[in-house]
Amino acid sequence: MTDFSKTRALFHLPDGLVYLDGNSLGPLPKKAVDKTATMMREEWGEMLIRGWNAAGWMAQPRQVGDRVGRLIGAPEGSVVLGDTLSIKVYQALASALELRPQRKVVLSDNGNFPTDLYMASGLIQSLDKGHELKIVAPEEVEDAIDDTVAALMLTEVDYRTGRLHDMKRLTEKAHAAGALAIWDLAHSAGALPVDLAGADADFAVGCTYKYLNGGPGAPAFIYVAPRLAEKVRPALSGWLGHDAPFAFDLDYRAGRGIDRMRVGTPPVIALAALDAALDAWEGVDMADLRAASIRLSERFIVEVERRCPDLTLGSPRDPEQRGSQVSFLHDNGYAIMQALIAHDVIGDFRAPNAMRFGFTPLYLGEDEVVAGAERLERILVERLWDRPEFHERAAVT
């Protein structure tokens, strides 16, 4: 059994704060402070440009990618880090469409994160080859998979509701129809067990600043199934995806395997922080993590529904049908969340009316979950949310 009291000690969390927003940004791993300071002082400071070789900076995207890969069921050498999630979505979809040139439909759902849909729309417009982005309700996805679909593009866990897709079943259905499957793991990696190889997924992408605790703006990752890695053509032909970057050839020649999905210069400081953050996962059993997450979320739902009858559960009630987050709905959800944050319980808000709460056993326990529900009850009963400052929309919600 995983001892989560030990993992909790690895994170900096302000005293008295209940942090229920690890689904949006993970807290600071204590090791990341020393790791990045050491990197800047001893590597950047003393080695200067020699650090690319002497400190192994150039190898970081693959090395740290393998560490992420172990948490998502990816074989060694099939995950690489760099750039942002939007860029990785674009890369995966562009490669998938090239592998299915006779098909024109990209199938997604209306629970997908908007940036995925934006990137798909932009790519389709740029290609100008008659492709269509077909968006259906999450529960309609399986029936919409047919022989017109080139790529199934889904976020495994719905960012608003936490609804969980069945990756293996939908990937099997896509393959049976001759389509490829692309999975966004933004709310899955580090939140629940993921088995990309077992599901036979074709592509996967994800971010590392949520449940993986890599820090604000931490680099994204992309996975390409090994059976496709030498076949895909990288649409974004960056110099570090070249087979020989420092040959400085004028003609592009794709690198080997997953390396061809690299684009630009690695974010070395951010990768150092992420590498330190991933130390917290050593010895963590993902089945234990999932069980603990369900216990915490179930306790929160019970407490909130007992104390706050004006709120409506916006997530699947069956814990097996959701990820590691829970949403409650209210017409004044934004103001309620701002009041809650002012009372040292941090969640977040997603339009139009969803208050989101993440359950992260690495550093969150049952006492905090109950305390969060108690403060939420007080805010509602005393209408502490109904103040002008809590209704004023900030840039980030």
C-alpha positions as CSV (number, residue, x, y, z in Angstrom):
1,M,0.0,0.0,0.0
2,T,1.2,3.5,-0.9
3,D,1.9,5.7,2.2
4,F,0.4,9.0,1.1
5,S,1.5,10.7,4.3
6,K,5.1,10.4,3.0
7,T,4.2,11.8,-0.4
8,R,2.4,14.8,1.3
9,A,5.7,15.7,3.0
10,L,7.3,16.2,-0.4
11,F,5.1,19.3,-1.2
12,H,5.0,22.9,0.0
13,L,1.4,23.8,1.0
14,P,0.7,27.0,2.9
15,D,-0.6,26.4,6.5
16,G,-4.4,26.4,6.8
17,L,-5.0,26.2,3.1
18,V,-7.2,23.5,1.6
19,Y,-6.0,23.0,-2.0
20,L,-8.6,21.4,-4.2
21,D,-7.2,22.6,-7.5
22,G,-4.5,20.2,-8.4
23,N,-6.6,19.4,-11.5
24,S,-5.6,22.9,-12.7
25,L,-2.1,23.5,-11.2
26,G,-0.3,21.2,-8.9
27,P,1.5,22.6,-5.8
28,L,5.2,23.1,-5.5
29,P,7.3,20.0,-5.0
30,K,10.0,20.9,-2.4
31,K,12.7,19.2,-4.5
32,A,11.9,21.4,-7.5
33,V,13.2,24.4,-5.6
34,D,16.7,22.9,-5.0
35,K,16.8,21.2,-8.4
36,T,16.2,24.3,-10.4
37,A,18.4,26.4,-8.2
38,T,21.2,23.9,-8.6
39,M,20.7,23.7,-12.3
40,M,20.9,27.4,-12.7
41,R,23.8,27.9,-10.4
42,E,26.0,24.9,-11.2
43,E,25.0,24.0,-14.8
44,W,23.9,27.3,-16.4
45,G,26.1,29.4,-14.2
46,E,29.3,27.3,-14.3
47,M,29.0,25.3,-17.5
48,L,27.3,27.9,-19.6
49,I,26.7,26.6,-23.1
50,R,28.7,23.5,-22.3
51,G,25.7,22.3,-20.3
52,W,24.0,21.1,-23.5
53,N,26.5,18.2,-23.5
54,A,28.1,18.1,-20.1
55,A,24.8,18.3,-18.2
56,G,22.7,16.4,-20.7
57,W,20.2,19.1,-21.4
58,M,19.7,17.9,-25.0
59,A,18.6,14.5,-23.8
60,Q,16.1,15.8,-21.2
61,P,13.0,15.6,-23.4
62,R,13.4,11.9,-24.0
63,Q,14.7,11.0,-20.5
64,V,11.9,12.9,-18.6
65,G,9.5,11.7,-21.2
66,D,10.2,8.1,-20.3
67,R,9.4,9.0,-16.6
68,V,6.1,10.4,-17.7
69,G,5.6,7.3,-19.9
70,R,5.8,5.0,-17.0
71,L,2.7,6.7,-15.5
72,I,0.6,6.4,-18.6
73,G,1.4,2.9,-19.7
74,A,3.7,3.9,-22.6
75,P,6.8,1.8,-23.6
76,E,10.2,3.3,-23.2
77,G,11.2,5.6,-26.0
78,S,7.6,6.5,-27.1
79,V,7.1,9.8,-25.2
80,V,8.9,13.1,-25.7
81,L,8.4,16.4,-23.9
82,G,8.4,20.0,-25.2
83,D,6.3,22.9,-26.4
84,T,2.7,23.3,-25.2
85,L,-0.3,21.0,-25.3
86,S,-1.9,22.9,-28.1
87,I,1.2,22.3,-30.3
88,K,1.2,18.6,-29.4
89,V,-2.5,18.3,-30.3
90,Y,-1.8,19.9,-33.7
91,Q,1.2,17.5,-34.3
92,A,-0.8,14.4,-33.4
93,L,-3.8,15.3,-35.5
94,A,-1.8,16.4,-38.5
95,S,0.1,13.1,-38.5
96,A,-3.1,11.1,-38.1
97,L,-4.8,12.8,-41.0
98,E,-1.9,12.1,-43.3
99,L,-2.0,8.4,-42.4
100,R,-5.7,8.4,-43.5
101,P,-5.7,10.5,-46.6
102,Q,-8.9,9.2,-48.1
103,R,-11.0,10.1,-45.0
104,K,-12.2,13.5,-44.1
105,V,-13.9,13.4,-40.6
106,V,-12.3,14.3,-37.3
107,L,-14.6,13.1,-34.6
108,S,-14.7,14.8,-31.2
109,D,-17.2,15.7,-28.5
110,N,-18.5,18.8,-26.9
111,G,-16.7,17.9,-23.6
112,N,-13.4,18.2,-25.3
113,F,-11.2,21.1,-24.1
114,P,-11.7,24.0,-26.5
115,T,-8.0,24.4,-27.5
116,D,-8.1,20.9,-29.0
117,L,-11.1,21.9,-31.1
118,Y,-9.6,25.2,-32.0
119,M,-6.4,23.5,-33.2
120,A,-8.4,20.9,-35.2
121,S,-10.4,23.7,-36.8
122,G,-7.3,25.7,-37.7
123,L,-5.6,22.7,-39.1
124,I,-8.6,21.8,-41.2
125,Q,-8.8,25.3,-42.6
126,S,-5.1,25.3,-43.4
127,L,-5.2,21.9,-45.2
128,D,-8.3,23.0,-47.2
129,K,-8.9,19.5,-48.4
130,G,-12.5,19.1,-47.4
131,H,-12.0,17.8,-43.9
132,E,-14.8,18.2,-41.3
133,L,-14.7,18.5,-37.5
134,K,-17.7,16.6,-36.3
135,I,-18.6,17.3,-32.7
136,V,-21.2,15.2,-30.8
137,A,-22.3,14.7,-27.2
138,P,-19.9,12.5,-25.2
139,E,-22.5,9.7,-24.9
140,E,-22.9,9.8,-28.7
141,V,-19.3,9.3,-29.6
142,E,-19.3,5.5,-29.9
143,D,-22.3,5.4,-32.3
144,A,-20.8,8.2,-34.4
145,I,-17.6,6.2,-35.2
146,D,-17.9,5.0,-38.8
147,D,-15.9,4.5,-42.0
148,T,-15.8,8.2,-42.8
149,V,-13.8,9.0,-39.6
150,A,-10.0,9.5,-40.1
151,A,-9.3,10.4,-36.5
152,L,-11.1,10.1,-33.2
153,M,-9.8,13.0,-31.0
154,L,-11.0,12.9,-27.4
155,T,-10.0,14.2,-24.0
156,E,-10.2,11.1,-21.7
157,V,-11.5,13.1,-18.7
158,D,-13.9,15.9,-19.4
159,Y,-12.4,19.2,-18.1
160,R,-15.7,20.5,-16.8
161,T,-17.6,17.5,-15.5
162,G,-14.9,14.9,-14.9
163,R,-16.8,12.4,-17.1
164,L,-14.4,9.5,-18.0
165,H,-14.4,8.0,-21.5
166,D,-13.6,4.3,-21.9
167,M,-10.3,4.6,-23.8
168,K,-9.9,0.9,-24.6
169,R,-13.4,0.4,-25.9
170,L,-13.5,3.5,-28.0
171,T,-10.0,2.9,-29.5
172,E,-11.1,-0.6,-30.4
173,K,-14.2,0.8,-32.1
174,A,-12.1,3.4,-34.0
175,H,-9.7,0.7,-35.2
176,A,-12.5,-1.6,-36.3
177,A,-13.8,1.3,-38.4
178,G,-10.3,2.0,-39.8
179,A,-9.8,5.2,-37.9
180,L,-6.9,6.3,-35.6
181,A,-7.4,7.4,-32.0
182,I,-5.8,10.5,-30.4
183,W,-6.2,10.9,-26.6
184,D,-5.7,14.0,-24.6
185,L,-4.6,13.0,-21.1
186,A,-4.5,16.5,-19.6
187,H,-6.8,15.4,-16.7
188,S,-5.7,11.7,-16.7
189,A,-1.9,11.6,-16.4
190,G,-1.2,11.4,-12.7
191,A,-4.9,11.3,-11.8
192,L,-5.8,7.7,-12.6
193,P,-4.3,4.6,-14.1
194,V,-3.7,5.0,-17.8
195,D,-2.5,2.1,-20.1
196,L,-1.8,3.5,-23.6
197,A,-0.2,0.3,-24.8
198,G,-2.9,-1.9,-23.4
199,A,-5.6,0.3,-25.0
200,D,-3.6,0.2,-28.3
201,A,-3.9,4.0,-28.6
202,D,-2.3,5.6,-31.6
203,F,-1.4,9.0,-30.3
204,A,-1.7,10.7,-26.9
205,V,-0.9,14.2,-25.6
206,G,-1.0,15.8,-22.3
207,C,0.3,18.6,-20.0
208,T,2.5,18.2,-16.9
209,Y,1.5,21.1,-14.7
210,K,-1.7,19.6,-13.3
211,Y,-1.6,16.3,-11.6
212,L,2.2,15.8,-12.4
213,N,3.0,19.0,-10.5
214,G,5.6,20.3,-13.0
215,G,4.8,24.0,-12.4
216,P,3.2,26.8,-14.3
217,G,3.9,26.5,-18.0
218,A,5.6,23.1,-17.7
219,P,6.2,21.4,-21.0
220,A,3.6,19.1,-22.7
221,F,4.2,15.5,-23.9
222,I,3.3,13.5,-26.9
223,Y,3.1,9.8,-27.3
224,V,3.2,7.9,-30.7
225,A,2.6,4.2,-30.7
226,P,5.8,2.5,-31.6
227,R,4.2,0.8,-34.6
228,L,3.6,4.2,-36.1
229,A,6.7,6.1,-34.9
230,E,8.7,5.6,-38.1
231,K,5.6,6.2,-40.3
232,V,4.4,9.6,-39.1
233,R,5.5,12.8,-40.8
234,P,5.9,15.7,-38.4
235,A,3.8,18.6,-39.7
236,L,5.9,21.0,-37.5
237,S,9.3,20.2,-38.9
238,G,11.4,21.9,-36.2
239,W,15.2,21.6,-36.2
240,L,15.4,19.4,-33.2
241,G,13.1,16.9,-34.9
242,H,15.6,16.6,-37.7
243,D,17.7,13.4,-37.9
244,A,20.9,15.4,-37.6
245,P,20.1,18.9,-36.1
246,F,23.6,20.1,-36.0
247,A,24.4,19.1,-39.6
248,F,22.2,22.2,-40.4
249,D,21.0,20.7,-43.7
250,L,18.7,22.9,-45.7
251,D,16.4,19.9,-46.4
252,Y,14.4,18.4,-43.5
253,R,14.9,14.7,-42.7
254,A,12.8,13.4,-39.9
255,G,14.5,12.0,-36.8
256,R,14.1,8.5,-35.6
257,G,11.0,7.4,-33.8
258,I,9.5,9.8,-31.3
259,D,12.4,12.2,-31.7
260,R,10.8,13.5,-34.9
261,M,8.0,15.0,-32.8
262,R,10.5,17.3,-31.1
263,V,10.2,20.9,-32.5
264,G,12.3,23.6,-30.8
265,T,14.8,24.1,-28.0
266,P,14.0,22.2,-24.8
267,P,12.8,24.3,-21.8
268,V,15.7,23.2,-19.6
269,I,14.8,24.9,-16.4
270,A,11.1,23.8,-16.6
271,L,12.3,20.2,-17.4
272,A,14.5,20.3,-14.3
273,A,11.5,21.2,-12.2
274,L,9.3,18.5,-13.7
275,D,12.1,15.9,-13.3
276,A,12.2,16.8,-9.6
277,A,8.4,16.7,-9.4
278,L,8.3,13.2,-10.8
279,D,10.4,11.9,-7.9
280,A,7.2,12.0,-5.8
281,W,5.7,9.2,-8.0
282,E,8.5,6.8,-7.2
283,G,6.9,3.9,-5.3
284,V,3.3,5.1,-5.8
285,D,0.9,2.4,-6.9
286,M,-1.6,3.9,-9.4
287,A,-4.3,1.5,-8.2
288,D,-3.8,2.8,-4.6
289,L,-3.9,6.4,-5.9
290,R,-7.2,5.8,-7.8
291,A,-8.8,4.2,-4.7
292,A,-7.8,7.0,-2.5
293,S,-9.0,9.6,-5.0
294,I,-12.4,7.9,-5.2
295,R,-12.6,7.9,-1.3
296,L,-11.8,11.6,-1.1
297,S,-14.2,12.6,-3.9
298,E,-17.0,10.4,-2.5
299,R,-16.6,11.9,0.9
300,F,-16.7,15.4,-0.6
301,I,-19.9,14.7,-2.5
302,V,-21.6,13.4,0.6
303,E,-20.5,16.3,2.7
304,V,-21.5,19.0,0.1
305,E,-24.9,17.5,-0.7
306,R,-25.7,17.2,3.0
307,R,-24.6,20.8,3.8
308,C,-25.3,22.6,0.6
309,P,-28.6,21.6,-0.9
310,D,-28.6,24.6,-3.3
311,L,-25.7,23.0,-5.3
312,T,-26.2,20.5,-8.0
313,L,-23.7,17.7,-8.7
314,G,-22.4,18.3,-12.2
315,S,-20.3,15.1,-12.4
316,P,-21.2,11.5,-12.9
317,R,-22.4,10.0,-9.6
318,D,-20.7,6.7,-10.3
319,P,-17.0,7.2,-9.3
320,E,-16.0,4.7,-11.9
321,Q,-17.4,7.0,-14.6
322,R,-15.4,10.1,-13.6
323,G,-11.8,11.1,-13.3
324,S,-10.2,12.7,-10.1
325,Q,-12.3,15.8,-10.1
326,V,-15.9,16.8,-9.1
327,S,-18.0,19.7,-10.3
328,F,-20.9,21.3,-8.5
329,L,-23.2,23.7,-10.4
330,H,-24.8,27.0,-9.3
331,D,-25.9,30.1,-11.2
332,N,-23.6,32.2,-8.9
333,G,-20.8,29.6,-9.1
334,Y,-18.1,32.2,-10.0
335,A,-18.8,34.4,-7.0
336,I,-19.1,31.4,-4.6
337,M,-15.8,30.1,-5.8
338,Q,-14.1,33.5,-5.3
339,A,-15.5,33.7,-1.7
340,L,-14.3,30.2,-1.1
341,I,-10.8,31.0,-2.2
342,A,-10.9,34.1,0.0
343,H,-11.6,31.7,2.9
344,D,-8.6,29.6,2.0
345,V,-10.2,26.8,0.1
346,I,-9.0,26.8,-3.5
347,G,-10.9,25.3,-6.4
348,D,-11.7,26.9,-9.7
349,F,-14.6,27.8,-11.9
350,R,-15.5,27.0,-15.5
351,A,-18.2,28.8,-17.4
352,P,-21.1,28.9,-17.4
353,N,-21.8,27.6,-13.8
354,A,-19.3,24.9,-12.8
355,M,-17.2,24.9,-9.6
356,R,-14.5,22.4,-9.9
357,F,-12.7,20.5,-7.2
358,G,-9.7,18.2,-7.7
359,F,-8.8,15.2,-5.4
360,T,-5.1,14.5,-5.3
361,P,-4.1,11.9,-2.7
362,L,-0.4,12.7,-3.1
363,Y,-0.9,15.7,-0.8
364,L,-4.6,15.8,0.1
365,G,-6.3,14.0,3.0
366,E,-9.9,13.5,4.3
367,D,-9.6,16.2,6.9
368,E,-9.0,18.9,4.2
369,V,-11.9,17.6,2.2
370,V,-14.3,17.9,5.1
371,A,-12.9,21.3,6.0
372,G,-13.5,22.5,2.4
373,A,-17.1,21.4,2.6
374,E,-17.6,23.1,5.9
375,R,-16.3,26.4,4.6
376,L,-18.4,26.1,1.5
377,E,-21.5,25.6,3.7
378,R,-20.8,28.7,5.6
379,I,-20.3,30.8,2.5
380,L,-23.7,29.7,1.2
381,V,-25.6,29.9,4.4
382,E,-24.3,33.3,5.3
383,R,-24.3,34.5,1.6
384,L,-20.7,35.6,2.0
385,W,-20.4,35.2,-1.8
386,D,-22.8,38.1,-2.5
387,R,-20.3,40.9,-2.4
388,P,-19.2,43.1,-5.3
389,E,-15.6,42.0,-5.2
390,F,-16.5,38.3,-5.7
391,H,-18.6,39.0,-8.7
392,E,-15.8,40.9,-10.6
393,R,-14.3,38.5,-13.2
394,A,-10.6,38.1,-13.1
395,A,-8.5,37.2,-16.1
396,V,-8.1,33.6,-14.9
397,T,-11.1,31.9,-13.4
